[in-house]
Amino acid sequence: MDIEEAWRRKYRIDLETPRLILRPLIAEDVDWLADLFTDPEVNRFLQDDACPPEKARRTAEAVVYLDLKRCWFGCWAIQDKATGNVHGWTELSKLRPWSGPSDEIALSYVLRRASWGRGIATEAAGRLLRHAFEAQQLERVMAVIMAGNTASKRVLEKLGMRAIQDAESSTGTNFEYFQIDAPIVRQNPVQ
């Protein structure tokens, strides 16, 4: 087994919460991903605008293809245990060269509109955050949201993340940066 496959088996595993299964993306996820990319409300804080259907499908195919190549970080589909429906995805990825404070690992999530307001983003992102600290042993996790995205800001605050900086991209988009450090595990002193 090569090193990439060994990493994938260790880090890109299914994760569970009381209501959800988080699983790495598979080829069959292209359809619901394409639907997300065409929804203007979902894309208001995701990208500049919703994609036309053809471009949304190509984007979804690229997301799945690239995710299958990732070993350590990547996207997890958020699937409902009771219904099997997919609510969206949550992700750990390297911060791209934003004009912000670091090049660290960032937590993100995107949900279908029908899944908004039900605590799903908090539950899924919280589980992936725990995975980042426990299994991947990250020291810190970042998050970046577009300014004005109050729903995502509430999710991050519920997860214990704190705002650390505002920044403007080269295209004039305002972002808010959040961070959380790994919890300190206290050992019982030897008596």
C-alpha positions in Angstrom: 0.0 0.0 0.0 1.5 3.4 -0.9 1.7 6.2 1.6 -1.2 8.2 0.0 -3.6 5.2 0.4 -2.4 4.7 4.0 -3.1 8.3 4.8 -6.5 8.2 3.1 -7.5 5.1 5.1 -6.5 6.8 8.4 -7.8 10.3 7.9 -10.5 10.2 5.2 -12.9 8.0 7.1 -16.6 8.1 7.7 -17.5 10.2 10.8 -20.8 10.1 12.7 -23.0 12.4 14.8 -26.4 11.5 16.3 -28.2 12.5 13.1 -25.5 12.5 10.4 -22.9 10.5 8.6 -20.0 12.5 7.2 -18.3 10.6 4.3 -15.7 11.4 1.8 -17.1 12.4 -1.6 -17.8 9.7 -4.2 -18.5 9.9 -8.0 -22.3 9.8 -7.4 -22.1 13.1 -5.5 -21.8 15.1 -8.7 -25.6 15.6 -9.2 -26.4 17.1 -5.8 -23.1 19.2 -5.9 -24.2 20.6 -9.3 -27.6 21.5 -7.9 -25.8 23.4 -5.1 -23.7 25.4 -7.5 -26.8 26.5 -9.5 -28.7 27.8 -6.4 -28.3 31.6 -6.2 -29.0 31.8 -2.4 -26.5 29.0 -1.6 -23.9 30.7 -3.7 -24.4 34.2 -2.3 -21.7 33.6 0.2 -19.9 30.8 -1.7 -18.8 32.3 -4.9 -19.6 35.4 -7.0 -22.9 34.0 -8.4 -24.7 30.8 -9.2 -23.4 28.8 -12.1 -25.4 27.9 -15.2 -26.2 24.2 -15.2 -23.4 23.1 -17.6 -20.7 25.0 -15.7 -22.2 23.7 -12.4 -21.8 20.1 -13.5 -18.2 20.6 -14.7 -17.4 22.3 -11.4 -19.0 19.5 -9.4 -17.1 16.9 -11.4 -13.9 18.7 -10.8 -14.6 19.0 -7.0 -15.3 15.2 -6.8 -12.2 14.3 -9.0 -9.9 16.5 -7.0 -11.3 15.3 -3.7 -10.6 11.7 -4.6 -7.0 12.7 -5.0 -6.7 14.2 -1.5 -5.4 12.0 1.2 -5.5 13.9 4.4 -7.9 16.8 4.0 -10.9 17.3 1.8 -14.7 17.3 1.6 -17.1 15.1 3.5 -20.7 14.8 2.3 -23.2 15.4 5.1 -25.7 12.6 4.8 -28.8 12.2 7.0 -28.9 8.9 8.8 -32.7 8.7 8.9 -33.4 9.6 5.2 -30.1 9.1 3.4 -30.6 12.6 1.9 -27.4 14.7 1.5 -27.6 18.1 3.1 -24.3 19.5 1.7 -20.7 19.1 2.6 -18.1 20.1 5.2 -14.4 20.5 4.4 -10.9 20.8 5.8 -8.6 22.4 3.3 -5.5 24.6 3.2 -6.2 28.3 3.1 -5.4 29.5 -0.3 -3.3 32.6 -0.6 -5.9 34.9 0.8 -4.8 38.3 1.9 -5.4 37.1 5.4 -3.3 36.1 8.4 -2.1 32.6 7.6 -1.8 29.5 5.3 -3.3 27.1 7.8 -6.1 24.5 7.6 -9.6 25.9 7.3 -13.0 24.5 8.1 -15.9 25.2 5.8 -19.4 23.9 5.0 -22.1 24.4 2.5 -25.7 23.3 2.8 -28.8 23.1 0.6 -31.4 25.7 1.5 -33.8 23.0 2.7 -31.2 22.1 5.4 -30.7 25.6 6.7 -31.7 26.6 10.2 -31.8 23.0 11.6 -28.4 22.9 13.3 -26.9 20.6 10.6 -23.9 22.9 9.8 -23.0 23.2 13.5 -23.3 19.4 14.1 -21.4 18.4 11.0 -18.7 21.1 11.2 -18.3 20.4 14.9 -17.7 16.7 14.2 -15.1 17.5 11.5 -13.4 19.9 13.9 -13.1 17.2 16.5 -11.6 14.9 13.8 -9.1 17.6 13.0 -7.9 17.9 16.5 -8.1 14.2 17.6 -7.2 12.2 14.5 -5.2 14.7 12.5 -3.7 16.4 15.6 -3.9 19.9 14.2 -2.9 22.6 16.6 -5.3 25.2 15.1 -8.1 25.4 12.6 -9.1 28.6 10.8 -12.4 29.5 9.0 -13.0 32.3 6.5 -16.4 33.7 5.7 -17.7 36.6 3.6 -18.5 39.6 5.7 -22.3 39.7 6.2 -22.7 35.9 6.4 -24.4 36.1 9.8 -25.6 32.4 9.7 -22.1 31.1 9.2 -20.7 33.5 11.8 -23.2 32.1 14.4 -22.1 28.5 13.5 -18.5 29.4 14.0 -19.2 31.1 17.3 -21.2 28.1 18.5 -18.1 25.9 17.7 -16.0 28.2 19.9 -14.1 29.9 17.1 -13.2 33.5 17.6 -12.9 36.3 15.1 -9.3 37.4 14.6 -9.2 39.6 11.5 -11.1 41.3 8.8 -9.5 41.6 5.3 -10.4 42.6 1.8 -9.5 40.5 -1.2 -7.9 41.9 -4.3 -11.4 41.9 -5.9 -12.8 44.0 -3.1 -14.7 41.2 -1.2 -14.6 41.6 2.5 -13.8 38.5 4.6 -13.8 37.7 8.3 -11.2 35.2 9.7 -11.8 33.0 12.6 -9.7 30.6 14.5 -9.8 28.0 17.3 -6.9 26.3 18.9 -6.8 22.6 19.9 -8.1 21.9 23.3 -5.5 21.2 25.9 -5.8 17.7 27.2 -5.1 17.7 30.9 -3.4 14.5 32.2 -3.9 13.5 35.8 -0.6 14.0 37.7 1.2 10.9 38.8 0.8 10.5 42.5 
